[in-house]
Amino acid sequence: MQALSLSLRQNANTLSSMYESLMCLPYFQGMSKDEITSVLDKVKLEFIRYNDGQKIASQDSPCDTLTMLVRGVVTSTCISPDKSYTIMEEISTPFVFEPYSLFGKKPSYRCSYHAIGECDILTIKKHYLFSEFSKYAIFQMNLLNLLSQRAQKKNNHICERHPESIPDKIINFVANRIEQQDGKKVVQLKMEDLANILGETRINISRTLNMFQQQGLIELKRKEIRIPSFKKLADTKGTFQEKKVEEKKTARANFDSAGTNKQKKFTFLLVLTQKSATFANAIQAQGWFRSSAG
């Protein structure tokens, strides 16, 4: 399979049909049609059509273009640095392929991307971001906003309170490693590895995952967790913790109640014993019987 590459300036029909698509992309929002026309006169935007299964980018390969998904769906595959797990997800338009990977110490893709069905990709060479797009304040602001949003999202994940319940820990593990909540997700890993990452026992992880499966939130396969809708799974976050807190309150109330009953019984027996001793002493004082000790 071979990708079809087109230059927008050389194809008037494509140029006309792409205006609306460009306006939907986050980088071009707020730009006028005249501004976009001016950009297209100076910058070569590559429109590439990929067929089902074609590779768009590879993990750890150089990221030297600003790449945007204009139409269709792609799948991303990210292998952890220690190779202990792999996370795959379906991503739909509008989507920008790792703009944060264009800069920094290691400008390379964090994930691999493949087309699902037919999809259209728009690419801009990195040097154009400084030579031409730097002239447009709106484009610069959009770029900075996207980079800032990701940085803030990662910072929030670091600063947020660590979940106590195992279900919330599992949800957090996936949420911190995906790009979009919508779409299918697949996590490939051993249950022992997930338990080690979350600091829990394998049996507790297994029970929680089976509970998720019984509720229709996930599908368990050998060394694989399939999530049809992560949004539905994420919506349950916190409910397990609330339930756990209520169970603790109920258990505490039952314990206190049991403790109170035991205290009452103990007090009754103590009073009864004291009265019995007093009665026995009174009888002995009257000389009705003598103590066995005597």
Secondary structure, 3 states (H helix, E strand, C coil): CCCEEEEHHHCHHHHHHHHHHHHHCCCCCCCCHHHHHHHHHHCCCEEEEECCCCEEECCCCECCEEEEEEEEEEEEEEECCCCCEEEEEEEECCEEECHHHHCCCCCECCCEEEEEEEEEEEEEECCHHHHCHHHCHHHHHHHHHHHHHHHHHHHHHHHCCCCCCHHHHHHHHHHCCCCCCCCCEEEEECHHHHHHHHCCCHHHHHHHHHHHHHCCCCEEECCEEEECCHHHHHHCCCHHHHHHHHHHHHHHHHHHHHHHHHHHHHHHHHHHHHHHHHHHHHHHHCCCCCCCCC
